[in-house]
Amino acid sequence: MIQMKQINHQFIIGKKKRKTIVPVLENVNFQIKQGEIVTIVGKSGSGKSTLLNLLSGYIRPTNGEIFIKDQNVTKLSEGDWADFRIQNLGFIFQSFQLIPSMTAYQNIELPLILKGASNIARKQQALDMLEMVGLSDHADYYPNELSGGQQQRVSIARALVVKPPIILADEPTGSLDSENEQELLNFIQKLNRDLNITFLIITHDDQVAAIGHRTLLIKDGKLQEEKVHEVHR
Ligand SMILES: Nc1ncnc2c1ncn2[C@@H]1O[C@H](COP(=O)(O)OP(=O)(O)OP(=O)(O)O)[C@@H](O)[C@H]1O
């Protein structure tokens, strides 16, 4: 489903004589199968977000190739990457990234507008998602009128409304209290079981890491298999 082949990534800071090269990832190779939940851990600054940004196409690798659903995404133009992203990837961020001037319903509907869905289909699917995350009665609330846990549920509904086969999550529980965290983790596992959605989750939190079928560790620019959690399957 997802494959990184010999990925190297470095950032270049400054210009000309003051140029500094910051190597972040070195010869990273891994594969994720459809229906897996894989969690990625590593110290602050180890390159976790960089890895996720490479998989999202927001940055391009210095070297190496990335395949998602057998498509070599490193070869896609910006426009084709944008289309591919809308069709295949959903995102969950720590900071929710909801649009403050739009209601819960409108935030969830937005990816469907971008995808070109019809009016009727949009309405039905957005309402279904609101129901699925238990917020049917909050459709017309704006993000600042919702609790942190409710905002996170709206952001998940928005990620899922286009039914992406893959969800990339960066510290998805980072802003939640322990009750909401547990609820979200149960929800991710349910989506994985019921809809066979593949999850790649970056986290600092052991409880989150443990929902992965496997956990990968980024250390000194390299990726290593940390743990296989047998209990989940
Ligand atoms: N756009 C950029 N330009 C230059 N350097 C960058 C850029 N983005 C990240 N870096 C550097 O790459 C390294 C890895 O950063 P990254 O954000 O991937 O780490 P992380 O593991 O996600 O950290 P955290 O857990 O603190 O979020 C850091 O040294 C950072 O300074």
Ligand as a Chemical Component Dictionary entry (heavy atoms), coordinates in Angstrom:
data_LIG
# 
_chem_comp.id                   LIG 
_chem_comp.type                 NON-POLYMER 
_chem_comp.pdbx_formal_charge   0 
_chem_comp.three_letter_code    LIG 
# 
loop_
_chem_comp_atom.comp_id 
_chem_comp_atom.atom_id 
_chem_comp_atom.alt_atom_id 
_chem_comp_atom.type_symbol 
_chem_comp_atom.charge 
_chem_comp_atom.model_Cartn_x 
_chem_comp_atom.model_Cartn_y 
_chem_comp_atom.model_Cartn_z 
_chem_comp_atom.pdbx_ordinal 
LIG N1  N1  N 0 11.531 23.128 6.272  1  
LIG C1  C1  C 0 12.648 22.820 6.948  2  
LIG N2  N2  N 0 13.794 23.451 6.672  3  
LIG C2  C2  C 0 14.922 23.132 7.317  4  
LIG N3  N3  N 0 15.025 22.182 8.272  5  
LIG C3  C3  C 0 13.916 21.526 8.586  6  
LIG C4  C4  C 0 12.666 21.800 7.956  7  
LIG N4  N4  N 0 11.730 20.979 8.468  8  
LIG C5  C5  C 0 12.373 20.224 9.398  9  
LIG N5  N5  N 0 13.690 20.552 9.466  10 
LIG C6  C6  C 0 14.685 19.922 10.342 11 
LIG O1  O1  O 0 14.606 18.521 10.159 12 
LIG C7  C7  C 0 14.772 17.830 11.399 13 
LIG C8  C8  C 0 13.579 16.909 11.615 14 
LIG O2  O2  O 0 12.391 17.703 11.837 15 
LIG P1  P1  P 0 10.950 17.028 11.991 16 
LIG O3  O3  O 0 9.974  18.120 12.138 17 
LIG O4  O4  O 0 10.750 16.058 10.892 18 
LIG O5  O5  O 0 11.141 16.222 13.375 19 
LIG P2  P2  P 0 10.054 15.484 14.285 20 
LIG O6  O6  O 0 10.622 14.150 14.609 21 
LIG O7  O7  O 0 8.730  15.530 13.646 22 
LIG O8  O8  O 0 10.065 16.413 15.588 23 
LIG P3  P3  P 0 8.903  16.696 16.680 24 
LIG O9  O9  O 0 8.652  15.387 17.370 25 
LIG O10 O10 O 0 9.554  17.699 17.580 26 
LIG O11 O11 O 0 7.713  17.244 15.948 27 
LIG C9  C9  C 0 14.958 18.911 12.455 28 
LIG O12 O12 O 0 16.336 19.033 12.710 29 
LIG C10 C10 C 0 14.408 20.163 11.817 30 
LIG O13 O13 O 0 15.100 21.298 12.255 31 
# 
loop_
_chem_comp_bond.comp_id 
_chem_comp_bond.atom_id_1 
_chem_comp_bond.atom_id_2 
_chem_comp_bond.value_order 
_chem_comp_bond.pdbx_ordinal 
LIG N1  C1  SING 1  
LIG C1  N2  SING 2  
LIG C1  C4  DOUB 3  
LIG N2  C2  DOUB 4  
LIG C2  N3  SING 5  
LIG N3  C3  DOUB 6  
LIG C3  C4  SING 7  
LIG C3  N5  SING 8  
LIG C4  N4  SING 9  
LIG N4  C5  DOUB 10 
LIG C5  N5  SING 11 
LIG N5  C6  SING 12 
LIG C6  O1  SING 13 
LIG C6  C10 SING 14 
LIG O1  C7  SING 15 
LIG C7  C8  SING 16 
LIG C7  C9  SING 17 
LIG C8  O2  SING 18 
LIG O2  P1  SING 19 
LIG P1  O3  DOUB 20 
LIG P1  O4  SING 21 
LIG P1  O5  SING 22 
LIG O5  P2  SING 23 
LIG P2  O6  DOUB 24 
LIG P2  O7  SING 25 
LIG P2  O8  SING 26 
LIG O8  P3  SING 27 
LIG P3  O9  DOUB 28 
LIG P3  O10 SING 29 
LIG P3  O11 SING 30 
LIG C9  O12 SING 31 
LIG C9  C10 SING 32 
LIG C10 O13 SING 33 
# 
